[in-house]
Amino acid sequence: MGTKDQEGLKDPLCDFVSFVVPYNRTVKLVINGDDREFSGPLSLFALIEQLGMKPDRVAVELNRDIVAREQWSTTTLKDGDRLEIVHFVGGGTSE
């Protein structure tokens, strides 16, 4: 991290700015076996919203670990993360 000057010294301000100032970048994910790209940074909760899924009907596995719904908003997705998303659908007959 950080930008080096002509003498090869790092500018610590660049590390600070890149940490504090959010920027848009592409996050490459694998979702249910398919490669997908999204604008980042991106939380798991934001991904579920972008996919148009109802959070109360979805279960998510991130890199082979199930993520509790309470952790979705604080779970930041990174390049290469692998997700399995199961969307529950109601059905049957009402007799």
LOZAMI-181291 format. One record per residue (C-alpha): residue number from 1; residue in one letter; x, y, z. Coordinates in steps of 0.2 Angstrom, whole numbers, plus 5000, padded with zeros to 4 digits. Layout:
N
<site n="NUM" res="A" X="X" Y="Y" Z="Z"/>
...
***
This chain:
95
<site n="1" res="M" X="5000" Y="5000" Z="5000"/>
<site n="2" res="G" X="5005" Y="5018" Z="4999"/>
<site n="3" res="T" X="5013" Y="5027" Z="4985"/>
<site n="4" res="K" X="5032" Y="5027" Z="4984"/>
<site n="5" res="D" X="5042" Y="5043" Z="4979"/>
<site n="6" res="Q" X="5057" Y="5043" Z="4967"/>
<site n="7" res="E" X="5068" Y="5038" Z="4982"/>
<site n="8" res="G" X="5057" Y="5023" Z="4985"/>
<site n="9" res="L" X="5050" Y="5029" Z="5001"/>
<site n="10" res="K" X="5032" Y="5026" Z="5005"/>
<site n="11" res="D" X="5020" Y="5041" Z="5009"/>
<site n="12" res="P" X="5010" Y="5036" Z="5024"/>
<site n="13" res="L" X="4996" Y="5048" Z="5020"/>
<site n="14" res="C" X="4992" Y="5037" Z="5005"/>
<site n="15" res="D" X="4989" Y="5022" Z="5016"/>
<site n="16" res="F" X="4978" Y="5033" Z="5028"/>
<site n="17" res="V" X="4968" Y="5040" Z="5013"/>
<site n="18" res="S" X="4965" Y="5024" Z="5005"/>
<site n="19" res="F" X="4959" Y="5017" Z="5022"/>
<site n="20" res="V" X="4947" Y="5031" Z="5026"/>
<site n="21" res="V" X="4940" Y="5036" Z="5009"/>
<site n="22" res="P" X="4929" Y="5023" Z="5002"/>
<site n="23" res="Y" X="4930" Y="5020" Z="4983"/>
<site n="24" res="N" X="4921" Y="5010" Z="4970"/>
<site n="25" res="R" X="4930" Y="4995" Z="4963"/>
<site n="26" res="T" X="4924" Y="4979" Z="4956"/>
<site n="27" res="V" X="4922" Y="4964" Z="4967"/>
<site n="28" res="K" X="4923" Y="4947" Z="4958"/>
<site n="29" res="L" X="4912" Y="4934" Z="4967"/>
<site n="30" res="V" X="4907" Y="4916" Z="4963"/>
<site n="31" res="I" X="4889" Y="4914" Z="4967"/>
<site n="32" res="N" X="4882" Y="4896" Z="4966"/>
<site n="33" res="G" X="4896" Y="4892" Z="4954"/>
<site n="34" res="D" X="4894" Y="4907" Z="4942"/>
<site n="35" res="D" X="4907" Y="4921" Z="4941"/>
<site n="36" res="R" X="4899" Y="4938" Z="4944"/>
<site n="37" res="E" X="4905" Y="4956" Z="4946"/>
<site n="38" res="F" X="4898" Y="4970" Z="4957"/>
<site n="39" res="S" X="4903" Y="4987" Z="4962"/>
<site n="40" res="G" X="4911" Y="4988" Z="4979"/>
<site n="41" res="P" X="4914" Y="4989" Z="4993"/>
<site n="42" res="L" X="4899" Y="4977" Z="4996"/>
<site n="43" res="S" X="4892" Y="4969" Z="5011"/>
<site n="44" res="L" X="4883" Y="4952" Z="5011"/>
<site n="45" res="F" X="4867" Y="4961" Z="5015"/>
<site n="46" res="A" X="4869" Y="4973" Z="5001"/>
<site n="47" res="L" X="4872" Y="4959" Z="4989"/>
<site n="48" res="I" X="4856" Y="4950" Z="4994"/>
<site n="49" res="E" X="4847" Y="4966" Z="4991"/>
<site n="50" res="Q" X="4855" Y="4968" Z="4974"/>
<site n="51" res="L" X="4850" Y="4951" Z="4969"/>
<site n="52" res="G" X="4832" Y="4955" Z="4974"/>
<site n="53" res="M" X="4830" Y="4941" Z="4987"/>
<site n="54" res="K" X="4820" Y="4942" Z="5003"/>
<site n="55" res="P" X="4833" Y="4941" Z="5017"/>
<site n="56" res="D" X="4820" Y="4931" Z="5028"/>
<site n="57" res="R" X="4820" Y="4917" Z="5014"/>
<site n="58" res="V" X="4838" Y="4915" Z="5011"/>
<site n="59" res="A" X="4853" Y="4905" Z="5018"/>
<site n="60" res="V" X="4870" Y="4910" Z="5014"/>
<site n="61" res="E" X="4887" Y="4900" Z="5014"/>
<site n="62" res="L" X="4902" Y="4911" Z="5012"/>
<site n="63" res="N" X="4918" Y="4901" Z="5008"/>
<site n="64" res="R" X="4911" Y="4885" Z="5015"/>
<site n="65" res="D" X="4905" Y="4894" Z="5032"/>
<site n="66" res="I" X="4886" Y="4898" Z="5035"/>
<site n="67" res="V" X="4884" Y="4916" Z="5039"/>
<site n="68" res="A" X="4871" Y="4921" Z="5052"/>
<site n="69" res="R" X="4859" Y="4933" Z="5046"/>
<site n="70" res="E" X="4864" Y="4945" Z="5060"/>
<site n="71" res="Q" X="4881" Y="4946" Z="5053"/>
<site n="72" res="W" X="4876" Y="4950" Z="5035"/>
<site n="73" res="S" X="4878" Y="4969" Z="5036"/>
<site n="74" res="T" X="4895" Y="4968" Z="5044"/>
<site n="75" res="T" X="4902" Y="4955" Z="5032"/>
<site n="76" res="T" X="4912" Y="4963" Z="5018"/>
<site n="77" res="L" X="4914" Y="4953" Z="5003"/>
<site n="78" res="K" X="4931" Y="4952" Z="4994"/>
<site n="79" res="D" X="4937" Y="4947" Z="4977"/>
<site n="80" res="G" X="4937" Y="4928" Z="4975"/>
<site n="81" res="D" X="4924" Y="4925" Z="4989"/>
<site n="82" res="R" X="4913" Y="4910" Z="4985"/>
<site n="83" res="L" X="4895" Y="4910" Z="4990"/>
<site n="84" res="E" X="4881" Y="4897" Z="4990"/>
<site n="85" res="I" X="4864" Y="4905" Z="4991"/>
<site n="86" res="V" X="4849" Y="4895" Z="4995"/>
<site n="87" res="H" X="4832" Y="4904" Z="4992"/>
<site n="88" res="F" X="4817" Y="4896" Z="5000"/>
<site n="89" res="V" X="4801" Y="4895" Z="4991"/>
<site n="90" res="G" X="4784" Y="4892" Z="4998"/>
<site n="91" res="G" X="4772" Y="4881" Z="4990"/>
<site n="92" res="G" X="4760" Y="4866" Z="4991"/>
<site n="93" res="T" X="4741" Y="4866" Z="4992"/>
<site n="94" res="S" X="4730" Y="4873" Z="5005"/>
<site n="95" res="E" X="4717" Y="4860" Z="5009"/>
***
